[in-house]
Amino acid sequence: MRRLRRIAPRRLGPDEEATLVEHLSELRHRLVIGLAALVPAFLLAFAFHATLIDWLKRPLPADKELVTLGVTEPFTTAVKVSLLAAIAIALPILLWQIWAFLAPAMDRATQRAISVFVVVATLLFAAGVVFSYFVVLPAAINFLTNFDDSLYTIQIRASYYLSFTSMVMLASGLAFEMPIFILALVRIGVLTSAKLRRNRRIGIVLMVTFAVLLPTVDPVSLLFETIPLLILFESSIWLAVLMERRWESRPLYSWYDTDEDGGTDGDGPADGEPSAGGGGPSGEVEQTYDESLYDEELYDDHSFEEELAVAGDADALAADEDGAETTRT
């Protein structure tokens, strides 16, 4: 247990400070944890790589088979598929280590907001992968492998096919993250729901362009990818409308973070006290200043020219006294 505590890094709090050496030590420990999660996941995936490859071959038409054109290609293909599967298996741990390293730089309110976004983004990514596997890939592969089949003897190389299917599923998963990206821009004030509604046509063109840039090149899969992107874009607009109303009552950059009990977490003023330059408990804005910074001599009614005149008279008087003293001598 003690050895485990030494390996597992301690997560810093929002107000804690650490030296550069401590940050580098924490980063090293988290990289070790990530590799420790990735290695057994790779070994497990490699042990079942035949099942994984068979799973990826299911979108192929029944009359098509995969071929290899090199001596090492069967082995390298198995390693590639196993590595991708290992990353997918260990992804929650990897993301958690990245988040735990970056989270202390943010306040608690931002941490809670990002945690919700991460959960929703994970579900959307999984939905994109499932949609691609069951809807996009069968239609795209059937169209592409049967196009001009009377002119060619079509043989599908295993490494190319598996790379193609992996990239399509990855791209579809990332495409389904679009609502999170739009809501994040709305949250930080770059976009607004009104601006999104005014520029809806431009957004539709961008969604079609994004669908064209995805790995699939055939019109059938392009249609299947464009429709959900347009639906997600329209959903993002209405989500932005709803979330803006909620976020207006709680700005992103507040002076203090409220905890679950309605008090403060120590980062701002106590309950019942007005914040500096902000509103008090009643919501009225109070303007405060430090009276110790107010100097009556600096803010006197006489002007700057009068001060120069006074200073000049003092210098002239000092010069006359020096001259008189010299004459006496």
C-alpha positions as CSV (number, residue, x, y, z in Angstrom):
1,M,0.0,0.0,0.0
2,R,2.8,2.4,0.8
3,R,4.5,1.7,-2.5
4,L,1.3,2.3,-4.3
5,R,0.9,5.7,-2.5
6,R,4.5,6.6,-3.6
7,I,3.7,5.8,-7.2
8,A,0.2,7.5,-7.3
9,P,0.8,11.3,-7.3
10,R,-1.1,13.5,-5.0
11,R,-3.6,15.8,-6.7
12,L,-3.1,19.4,-5.9
13,G,-5.9,21.7,-4.7
14,P,-7.0,24.8,-6.6
15,D,-5.2,27.1,-4.2
16,E,-2.1,25.0,-3.7
17,E,1.2,26.1,-5.2
18,A,4.1,23.8,-6.3
19,T,7.6,24.2,-7.6
20,L,8.7,23.3,-11.1
21,V,10.4,20.2,-9.8
22,E,7.2,19.0,-8.0
23,H,5.2,19.6,-11.2
24,L,7.7,17.6,-13.3
25,S,7.6,14.8,-10.7
26,E,3.8,14.7,-10.8
27,L,4.0,14.6,-14.6
28,R,6.4,11.7,-14.5
29,H,4.2,9.7,-12.2
30,R,1.2,10.3,-14.3
31,L,3.0,9.2,-17.5
32,V,4.1,6.0,-15.7
33,I,0.5,5.3,-14.7
34,G,-0.6,5.9,-18.3
35,L,1.9,3.4,-19.6
36,A,1.1,1.0,-16.9
37,A,-2.5,1.1,-18.1
38,L,-1.6,0.9,-21.8
39,V,0.7,-2.1,-21.6
40,P,-1.7,-4.7,-20.2
41,A,-4.5,-3.3,-22.4
42,F,-2.2,-3.9,-25.4
43,L,-1.4,-7.5,-24.3
44,L,-5.1,-8.2,-23.8
45,A,-6.0,-6.8,-27.2
46,F,-3.2,-8.7,-28.9
47,A,-4.4,-11.9,-27.4
48,F,-7.8,-11.3,-29.0
49,H,-6.6,-9.5,-32.2
50,A,-8.2,-12.2,-34.4
51,T,-11.6,-11.4,-32.9
52,L,-11.1,-7.7,-33.3
53,I,-10.1,-8.1,-37.0
54,D,-13.1,-10.3,-37.6
55,W,-15.3,-7.6,-35.9
56,L,-13.8,-5.0,-38.2
57,K,-14.4,-7.2,-41.3
58,R,-18.1,-7.5,-40.8
59,P,-19.0,-4.3,-42.8
60,L,-17.3,-6.0,-45.8
61,P,-19.6,-7.6,-48.4
62,A,-19.9,-11.4,-48.2
63,D,-18.0,-11.9,-51.5
64,K,-15.0,-9.9,-50.5
65,E,-11.9,-11.0,-48.6
66,L,-8.8,-9.3,-47.2
67,V,-5.4,-10.0,-48.6
68,T,-1.9,-9.2,-47.4
69,L,0.9,-8.3,-49.8
70,G,4.0,-8.5,-47.6
71,V,5.8,-10.9,-45.4
72,T,5.5,-8.7,-42.3
73,E,2.0,-7.3,-43.0
74,P,0.0,-9.9,-41.1
75,F,2.1,-9.2,-37.9
76,T,2.2,-5.4,-38.3
77,T,-1.6,-5.3,-39.0
78,A,-2.3,-7.3,-35.8
79,V,0.0,-4.9,-33.8
80,K,-1.7,-1.9,-35.3
81,V,-5.2,-3.2,-34.5
82,S,-4.2,-4.2,-31.0
83,L,-2.6,-0.8,-30.3
84,L,-5.7,1.1,-31.4
85,A,-7.9,-1.2,-29.2
86,A,-5.5,-0.7,-26.3
87,I,-5.8,3.0,-26.5
88,A,-9.6,2.7,-26.6
89,I,-9.5,0.5,-23.5
90,A,-7.1,2.7,-21.5
91,L,-8.6,6.0,-22.7
92,P,-10.6,6.7,-19.5
93,I,-7.4,6.3,-17.4
94,L,-5.4,8.4,-19.8
95,L,-7.9,11.2,-19.9
96,W,-8.2,11.1,-16.1
97,Q,-4.4,11.5,-15.7
98,I,-4.4,14.4,-18.1
99,W,-7.3,16.0,-16.3
100,A,-5.9,15.5,-12.9
101,F,-2.6,17.2,-13.9
102,L,-4.4,20.2,-15.4
103,A,-7.3,20.6,-13.0
104,P,-5.4,22.5,-10.2
105,A,-5.0,25.4,-12.6
106,M,-8.8,26.0,-12.6
107,D,-11.2,27.0,-9.9
108,R,-13.9,24.6,-8.6
109,A,-16.7,26.0,-10.7
110,T,-14.7,25.5,-13.9
111,Q,-13.7,22.0,-12.8
112,R,-17.4,21.1,-12.3
113,A,-18.4,22.5,-15.7
114,I,-15.6,20.7,-17.5
115,S,-16.4,17.5,-15.8
116,V,-20.0,17.7,-17.2
117,F,-18.6,18.5,-20.6
118,V,-16.2,15.5,-20.5
119,V,-19.0,13.1,-19.6
120,V,-21.2,14.4,-22.4
121,A,-18.3,14.4,-24.9
122,T,-17.5,10.8,-24.1
123,L,-21.1,9.7,-24.7
124,L,-21.2,11.7,-28.0
125,F,-17.9,10.2,-29.1
126,A,-19.2,6.7,-28.4
127,A,-22.4,7.5,-30.3
128,G,-20.4,8.7,-33.3
129,V,-18.3,5.5,-33.4
130,V,-21.5,3.3,-33.1
131,F,-23.3,5.3,-35.8
132,S,-20.2,5.0,-38.1
133,Y,-19.9,1.2,-37.6
134,F,-23.5,0.3,-38.1
135,V,-24.6,2.9,-40.7
136,V,-21.8,4.7,-42.5
137,L,-19.3,1.9,-43.0
138,P,-21.6,-0.8,-44.5
139,A,-23.0,1.7,-47.0
140,A,-19.6,3.2,-47.9
141,I,-17.8,-0.1,-48.2
142,N,-20.5,-1.7,-50.2
143,F,-20.5,1.2,-52.7
144,L,-16.8,1.5,-53.0
145,T,-16.0,-2.2,-53.4
146,N,-18.6,-2.8,-56.0
147,F,-17.9,0.4,-58.1
148,D,-16.8,-0.7,-61.6
149,D,-16.3,-4.3,-60.4
150,S,-16.8,-5.4,-64.0
151,L,-13.7,-3.6,-65.0
152,Y,-11.4,-4.7,-62.2
153,T,-10.5,-7.7,-60.1
154,I,-11.0,-6.0,-56.7
155,Q,-8.7,-7.2,-54.0
156,I,-8.8,-5.4,-50.6
157,R,-5.5,-5.0,-48.8
158,A,-5.9,-5.7,-45.1
159,S,-3.7,-2.9,-43.7
160,Y,-5.4,-0.3,-45.9
161,Y,-8.9,-1.6,-45.1
162,L,-8.3,-1.6,-41.3
163,S,-6.8,1.8,-41.4
164,F,-9.7,3.1,-43.4
165,T,-12.3,1.7,-41.0
166,S,-10.4,3.0,-38.0
167,M,-10.1,6.5,-39.4
168,V,-13.8,6.6,-40.4
169,M,-14.9,5.6,-36.9
170,L,-12.5,8.1,-35.3
171,A,-13.5,10.9,-37.5
172,S,-17.2,10.2,-36.9
173,G,-16.7,10.2,-33.2
174,L,-14.9,13.5,-33.3
175,A,-17.6,15.0,-35.6
176,F,-20.2,14.1,-33.0
177,E,-18.3,16.3,-30.5
178,M,-19.4,19.4,-32.4
179,P,-22.1,20.4,-29.9
180,I,-19.6,20.5,-27.1
181,F,-17.3,22.7,-29.2
182,I,-20.1,25.1,-30.0
183,L,-21.3,25.3,-26.4
184,A,-17.7,25.9,-25.2
185,L,-17.4,28.9,-27.6
186,V,-20.8,30.2,-26.4
187,R,-19.7,29.7,-22.7
188,I,-16.5,31.8,-23.2
189,G,-18.4,34.5,-25.1
190,V,-16.9,33.9,-28.6
191,L,-20.3,33.0,-30.0
192,T,-23.9,33.7,-29.0
193,S,-27.2,31.9,-29.8
194,A,-28.4,35.0,-31.7
195,K,-25.3,35.0,-33.8
196,L,-25.7,31.3,-34.5
197,R,-29.3,31.7,-35.6
198,R,-28.4,34.7,-37.9
199,N,-25.6,32.7,-39.6
200,R,-27.5,29.4,-39.8
201,R,-26.8,29.1,-43.6
202,I,-23.1,29.6,-43.1
203,G,-23.2,26.9,-40.5
204,I,-24.9,24.5,-42.8
205,V,-22.3,25.1,-45.5
206,L,-19.5,24.5,-42.9
207,M,-21.2,21.2,-41.8
208,V,-21.4,20.0,-45.4
209,T,-17.7,21.0,-46.0
210,F,-16.7,19.1,-42.8
211,A,-18.6,16.0,-44.0
212,V,-16.7,16.2,-47.3
213,L,-13.4,16.3,-45.5
214,L,-14.1,13.1,-43.6
215,P,-12.2,9.9,-44.9
216,T,-15.2,8.6,-46.9
217,V,-15.3,9.9,-50.5
218,D,-18.5,8.3,-51.9
219,P,-21.8,10.2,-52.1
220,V,-23.7,7.6,-50.1
221,S,-21.6,7.8,-47.0
222,L,-21.4,11.6,-47.5
223,L,-25.2,11.8,-47.2
224,F,-25.3,9.6,-44.1
225,E,-22.6,11.8,-42.5
226,T,-24.1,15.1,-43.5
227,I,-27.6,14.4,-42.1
228,P,-26.5,13.8,-38.4
229,L,-24.1,16.7,-38.6
230,L,-26.9,19.1,-39.6
231,I,-29.1,17.6,-36.8
232,L,-26.3,18.1,-34.3
233,F,-25.7,21.7,-35.5
234,E,-29.4,22.6,-35.1
235,S,-29.5,21.0,-31.7
236,S,-26.4,23.0,-30.7
237,I,-28.2,26.2,-31.5
238,W,-31.2,25.4,-29.3
239,L,-28.9,24.1,-26.5
240,A,-27.0,27.4,-26.7
241,V,-30.3,29.3,-26.2
242,L,-31.2,27.3,-23.1
243,M,-27.7,27.3,-21.6
244,E,-27.3,31.0,-22.1
245,R,-30.3,31.7,-19.9
246,R,-28.7,29.6,-17.2
247,W,-25.2,31.0,-17.6
248,E,-26.4,34.6,-17.5
249,S,-27.4,34.1,-13.8
250,R,-24.0,32.7,-13.0
251,P,-21.0,34.3,-14.9
252,L,-18.0,32.2,-15.8
253,Y,-15.5,34.6,-14.1
254,S,-17.0,35.3,-10.7
255,W,-15.3,36.7,-7.7
256,Y,-15.9,33.6,-5.6
257,D,-17.2,30.1,-6.0
258,T,-20.3,29.0,-4.1
259,D,-20.3,25.5,-2.6
260,E,-23.2,23.2,-2.2
261,D,-24.3,24.8,1.1
262,G,-24.7,28.2,-0.4
263,G,-21.6,29.6,1.3
264,T,-18.2,30.2,-0.1
265,D,-15.2,27.9,-0.4
266,G,-12.7,30.3,0.9
267,D,-11.8,31.9,-2.4
268,G,-13.9,35.1,-1.9
269,P,-15.7,37.1,0.7
270,A,-17.9,35.5,3.4
271,D,-21.6,35.4,3.3
272,G,-23.3,38.8,3.7
273,E,-20.2,40.8,2.7
274,P,-20.1,42.7,-0.6
275,S,-17.3,41.7,-3.0
276,A,-14.7,44.2,-4.1
277,G,-16.3,46.3,-6.8
278,G,-19.2,43.9,-7.1
279,G,-22.7,43.4,-5.7
280,G,-23.6,42.7,-2.1
281,P,-26.2,40.3,-0.8
282,S,-29.0,42.5,-2.2
283,G,-27.5,42.5,-5.7
284,E,-26.8,46.3,-5.5
285,V,-23.4,47.4,-6.9
286,E,-21.3,49.2,-4.4
287,Q,-18.3,51.3,-5.4
288,T,-15.6,51.1,-2.8
289,Y,-12.1,52.6,-2.6
290,D,-9.2,52.7,-0.2
291,E,-9.2,56.0,1.7
292,S,-5.5,55.5,2.6
293,L,-4.7,55.9,-1.1
294,Y,-6.3,59.4,-1.2
295,D,-3.7,62.1,-0.6
296,E,-5.1,65.6,0.0
297,E,-1.9,67.2,-1.1
298,L,-2.0,65.3,-4.5
299,Y,-5.7,66.2,-5.0
300,D,-5.6,69.8,-4.0
301,D,-7.6,72.4,-6.0
302,H,-4.6,74.3,-7.4
303,S,-3.5,73.3,-10.8
304,F,-0.2,71.8,-12.0
305,E,1.0,75.2,-13.3
306,E,0.5,76.7,-9.9
307,E,2.6,74.0,-8.4
308,L,5.4,74.8,-10.9
309,A,5.2,78.5,-10.0
310,V,5.5,77.7,-6.3
311,A,8.4,75.5,-6.9
312,G,10.1,78.2,-9.1
313,D,9.6,80.8,-6.4
314,A,11.2,78.5,-3.8
315,D,14.2,78.0,-6.1
316,A,14.6,81.7,-6.7
317,L,14.4,82.4,-2.9
318,A,17.1,79.8,-2.3
319,A,19.3,81.4,-4.9
320,D,18.9,84.9,-3.4
321,E,19.8,83.6,0.0
322,D,23.0,82.0,-1.4
323,G,23.9,85.2,-3.2
324,A,23.4,87.3,-0.1
325,E,25.6,85.0,2.0
326,T,28.3,85.2,-0.6
327,T,28.3,89.0,-0.5
328,R,28.6,89.1,3.3
329,T,31.7,86.8,2.9
